[in-house]
């Protein structure tokens, strides 16, 4: 049974602080790593056009829905949904999707922190390389100048095989995340967002300008913004829809939890718009940052998930000042990963504090410790436990290791289910007057938003779920 839904006494110091934190929650590895990967694999312009359309028509309405639930409930994701249900005079059992959202955040962070550990590894590698370049008297050397370019991609395999190093990077990232969340909303999460996000945007712009002057910027612009509709397929549309929806941290309790700390004076609709705009802008800038560099050295944009961790280090090796730019690039990715991991952990910690009456520090270290231990299993599944397939008896997870099993369970089943229930709840069950007051929308704008959240969003999320479970329907099986 759930504990009392005590309203939170914590809050953001300003609307700007909330926007920075929420943008930090949305902007993560999905923008810097997954968006360029999908854009490269799916032909560029047509994918990007569909992605932007999905952000406007589905992603933005979902963001506003989650933030309004949090602001009205003034608690963690589960208790906030229960509060909206109670005030709408519908069953409190709707709180289940808030609970699944918290579970999503918990599970995502178990493998997300492992990937973030890879980023930390490259931050270390590039830091040592740049210091070496400075001491050798050539600070504008290419990255990893002393190494054979053919051996650079092998660094990932070497990392996976080095169990102590892999676990060490995972541990360090989780310790940083837990420490920030344990400090509280104002002294921890808000301060981290206030420093990290502006620095992140400065680095993003600087590296994009670097690519514009030293890379094939015009070719990248054409690739990203000239749609070739012959490359559109149901699979491409589904990839764009999934990326648009889940890159903004929808269905992972983060936005509902952060919404619980928003003041009554904050206008939610324009704030949600700014979050969606910033998230989309970062994804597009990430493409304009990465693709000019990739094109300049003749690499394939359709490299898939290896693009950031294996292909780009080769690109930095072959470019002027690649040592410095490579370091800044991985620092940028680290900031993005950290702000997202903070929001994921906060969603679970907020619930644990309300449910069990724990202090913030105790909840953060205990919950974070459990996540860390499951993350160890995810990391070991990349090497000594690679043959373990925990759900291999289910066709969808057949042959999947621990890391991929948790990833697929969340992305293909739990996230779509949570997003679907959120849309149905806000669109059909929540009190219309309550929702209208929380959004601040009126007349035609409210009617349009309500149509999108009640009709289009559930259909779109259902499509993601069906095609994820039955990939043969769109030729991906």
N, C-alpha and C positions, 0 to 999 in steps of 0.2 A: 504494500500500500504506500501511496505517496504521502509525504509529510505536508505540513501546512504551507500554503503558498504565500509566505511572507513577502511583502513588497521589498524590493531591493533598496538599500540606502545609498548605494553607490551610483555615480553618474559621471557623464562627461562634463568637463569644465566649460565647453563651448560647442556650438554647432560645427565649427571647423575641426575640433578634436574628433568628433564623431565621424565626420566625413573622412578624415585621414585614416582613422582606425578601420572604418568600414571598407574603404578603398584598399587598405592593406590586407584586409581579410579576403577580398575578392581577387586582388592581384597576387598571383603566386606562380608556381611552376607551370600551371596551366596556361598562363599568358606567355611566358618567356620560353618555355620548352614545348608544350603541347600544341599551341596555336601555330607556330611556324612549321612544326612537324606535319600537322594536318593540312595546312595550306600548301606545303611542298608536295605532299603525297596526292593531294586532290586537285592539282592543276592551277592553284592561285586564284585568279580573279573571280571565277564563278563561285567558288567556295566562300570567298570573302564577302561577296555580295549577299549570299544566302545567310551567312553568319550575322552580318549587320542587321538584316531584316528580322532574324530570329531574336536578336537582342532587343530590338524596339518592340516587337509584337508579343514576345513571350518572356524574355529575361527581365525586362523592366517591370512589367506587371507583377512578376513573382517576387522581385526584390521589394517592391512597395508592400506587397502582402505580408511578407515575413517581418519587415520592420514595424508595420502597424500592429501585428500580433504582439511583438515584444514591448512596444511602447504602451499598449493598453494593459498588458499583463504585468509589467514591471517586475518580471521574475525570470527564471530560466526558461528554456524553450518549452518543456513539458507543462510547467505550471502556468505559463503565459497563455498557452493554447486552452488549457482548462478554464482560465479566467474569462477568455473571450467566449468560450462555449457556455459557461454559466450565465454570463450577461446577455447572451443571445437566446437563453432558455432552450438549449439543445443538450444532448448527452455529453457528459464529461469524458466519455470514452474517446472523443475526438483527440484527447490529449495523447493518444497513442502515436500519432505522427510526429508530435514533438519529441516523444521518447525515442522513436526510431531515428530522428534527426540527431539526437545526442549520441546514439549508438553509431551512426554514420561518422560523426566527428571523431569518436574514439577509435574506430577501425581505420579510418583514413590516416590518422596520425601515426598508426603503428608502422605503415610502410612509407608514408610521406617523409618521416624523419630519417629513414634509411636513404632515400633519394637525396634529401637535403645533406646527409653525410657525404654523399659523392661530391656535392657542391663544395662543402668545406674542404674536402681533400684537394680539389682543384684550386681553391683559394690558397691553400698552403703551397701547392706546387708552383703556382704562378707567382706567389710572393717570393719564394726562394729564387725563382728564375729571374725576377725583376731585380732583386738585390744583387744577384750575381752579375747581371748586365751593368748595374751601376758601378760595382767594384771593378769590373773589367774595363771601365771607361767608355762603355757604349750603351747608354741608357735607352737608346732608341732602336735596339736590336730586335729582331724577330723573336717570337716566343720559342723557348726551348731550342735555342739556336745550336746548341752542341749535340742535339739528338738527330738521328736519321728520321725524316718525315714518316717513313714507312713504319717506324716503331712507335710513333706517338699514339695511334689508336689503341695499341696494346696496353696502355696504362689502365684502361678500364678493367680488362681481364686480370691484370696484375692486382688491382685493388680488390676485385671480387675474390681472388685466391688468397689474399692476405687477411685472414680472419681477425687477428688483433687490430689491424689498422681499420678495417671495415667497421668493427664494433666500436672502436675508439671514436671514430667520426660520428657515428650514430649517437653515442653516449654524450659527446660534447654538445651536439645540437640539441638534444633533449634537455640537458642541464640548463642551457641558455634559455630555452623556451619556458621551462618550469620556473626558473628564477624570476623571469619577467612577470609571468602570470601571478606568482605568489606575492608580488609586491602590490597587487591591487589594480583597480581600473585607472585611477588617476596617476598614482606614482609608478605604475608598471606599464600597463598596456598603452595608456595615452601618451606617456613620455616616449616610449619606444616608437610609436607611430609618428609622433611629432618630429623626432630626429631622423628616423629611418626613411619615411616616405618622401620628404623633400630631397634628401640625398639620393634616393632611388631615382626620382625623376630627373635630377641633374645628371646623374650618370647615364641614364637612358638617352637623354638628348645629346650628351657629349659623344657617346659611342655611335649614335645614329649619324651625327655630323661627321665623325671620323669615317664611317662607311660611305657617306655621301661624297667626300673628297678623295678617298683613296680606293673606293670600290666601284662596282658597276651599279650606281644608284638608279640611273635611268632604266636599266634593264629590270631592276627590282620593282620599280614603280609600275612598269608595264605588266610585269608578272602578277603583282598583287591587285592591280586595279583595272585591268582590262579583262573583262569576263569572256571566257570561251565556253559558251553554253553547250557545246558538244561534249564537254567533260562533265556536265551535270548528270547525275544518276541518283536513284533512291539512296544509295550508300553514301554519296557525297552530301546530300541534303540531311541525312540522318546524323552524319558526323558533325556538320555545321550546327545543327540544332542541339545536339548534346553538348558541344563545346560552348555554345552561347549560354545555355542554361546553367551548366555546372561550373563554368569558369568564374562565376560571380558568387560562389559559395552558397548557392541555393540548396536547400534541403539538408544542410549539415549543422543546423542549430546556431551557427555563428551570427547570422544577421538578426535572428529573433533575439538572441542573447544580447547583442550589442544594442538592439532597439530598446531593450528594457532599461538602458541607461540614458535614454534620450529624454530631454526635458519636454514639457507640454508646449513650450513656446516654439519649438522647432517645427517648421513646415515639412511634412514628410515627403510629399510628392516631388517638389523640386530637389530635395536632398537625395531621394532615390534616383532621380534623373542624373544628378551629378555623379553618383556612384557608378551607374551603368555607363555613362559617358567616359569616365576616367578609366574604367576597366577595359572598354572597347578601344579607347585611345592607346592604352598601353600595349594591347595585343597587336594593333596595327603598327605602332612604332617598333615593337619587337621584330615584326617582319621586315620593316625598313632598316632596322639595325643589323639583322642577321643576313638577309639575302644579298645585299650588295657585296658583303665580304665573301660569301659563298660563291657568288658568280665571278668575283674578281680572280679567284684562284682556281676556277674551273671545276668546283665540286658539284655534285648532284644535289639539287634541292629536295629531291624525293628520297633522302637517306633514311627517313623514319626517325625513331627515337634516338638513334646514335648521332643525330645532327649536332646537338649541343656539346655532348661529352666526348665525341671522337672526331668529328669532322671539323668543328670550329677551331680546336687547338692546332690542327694542321694549317688552317687558314691563317691563324695568328703567327704561325711559324714563318709563313711566306710573305708577311706584310710588314711595312715599316712601323716601328714602335709597337710591334705585336706583343712584346713582353709586357709593356705597360697596359695596353688595351685589353689583353687577355686577363690580367689581374683585375682591372676595373670591371670587366664583363662578369667574372665569376663572383665578385663582391656584390654586384647588382643582383645577380640571381640569388645569392645568399640572403640579401635583404628581403627580396620578394618571398622567399621560402619561409623566412622567420616570421614576418607579419601574418602570413596565413596560418602557420603552425600555432601562433599565439591565439588566434581566434578559435581554432579547433579545440585547443585545450581549455580555453575559457568556457566554451559551451558545455563541456563535461564538468568542469570544476564548479560552475555556477549551480548546476543541478545537484551535485554532491553536497554543496554547502546548504542548499535549501532542504534537501531530502534527509540528511543525517545530522544537520546542525554543526558540521565541522567548521573549524576556522579556515580561512582562505589558504594560509600557508600549509596546513596539514593536508587539506584536500588537494592542493596543487602537487605536492610532492608524492602523495600516495597514488593519486590517479595517474600522474605522469610516470611514476615508477612502474605501474602495471603496464601502461602503454609501452614503456621502454622494453620491458621483458618480452612482450609479444613482438616488438620490433626486432629484438635479438633473433627470434625464430625466423622472421622475414629475411633478415640479413643472412642467416645461416642457410636459408633455402637457396641462396645464390651460389653456394659451394658445397659444404659437407652434407647438408640435408636436401640437396637438389632432387633426390629421388623420392622424397616424401610428397604425396598428393593427398591431402586430408579429406577432400571431397571428391576424389577420383571416381567414386561409384555413381556420381551424378554426371550425365553426359556433358552438361555445360562446363563442368570443371575437370573433365577427364584429362589427365596428364599435366595438370597445373600444379606448380609448387605452392608453398605456403604464401609467398609474396603475391603471386598472380591470383591465387584463390581469393584472398581477402580483397584485392583490387577489383576483381570481376564481381564478387559478391556485392560490394558496395556500388560500383559504377553501373552494373547491369540490372541489379534488382532493387537494392535498398534505396538508393538515391531516386530513381524514377518513381517508386512507390510513394516515398515521402513527398516528392514534388506533386504527384497526382492528388494525394489526399489534401495537401495544402491548398491547391487550386480549387478543389471541390468544396472544401470547408469554407473558404473565403467567398467563393462565387455563389454557393448555394445554401449554406447553413448559417453562416454568421449573420447577425442582425444588420440589415441594410443601413439603418441610421447610424449604428455604431461604426460601421466601416466607413461610411461617408464622412463622419466627423473626424475620424482618425486620419484619413487620407488628405482631407482638406480640399478634395476635388468637388466640383459642382456641375450640375447640368450635363451638357453634352460630353464633357471630359470624363465625368464620373461614369456616365453611361457607357462610353467607349472602353474605359478601363475595366468596368465590370463585365462587359461582353468578352473582352480578351481573357480575363482570369476565369470566367465561368465556362467558356466554350472552347476557345482556341488553345489555351494552356493545357487543360486536361487531355485534349485530343493529341496534342503534340507530345506530351510526356508519355502517354499511352503508346504512341508510335515508337518512341525510343525504347521503351520496355519490350515491346513485341519483337522489334528488329534485333535487340540485343540477345534475347532468349532464342529467337529463331532466325539467325543470320542468313540462312539459305533463302529467305524470302526476298532479300535484296542482293543476293549473289555474293555474300561474304563468307559463306560456310566452307 
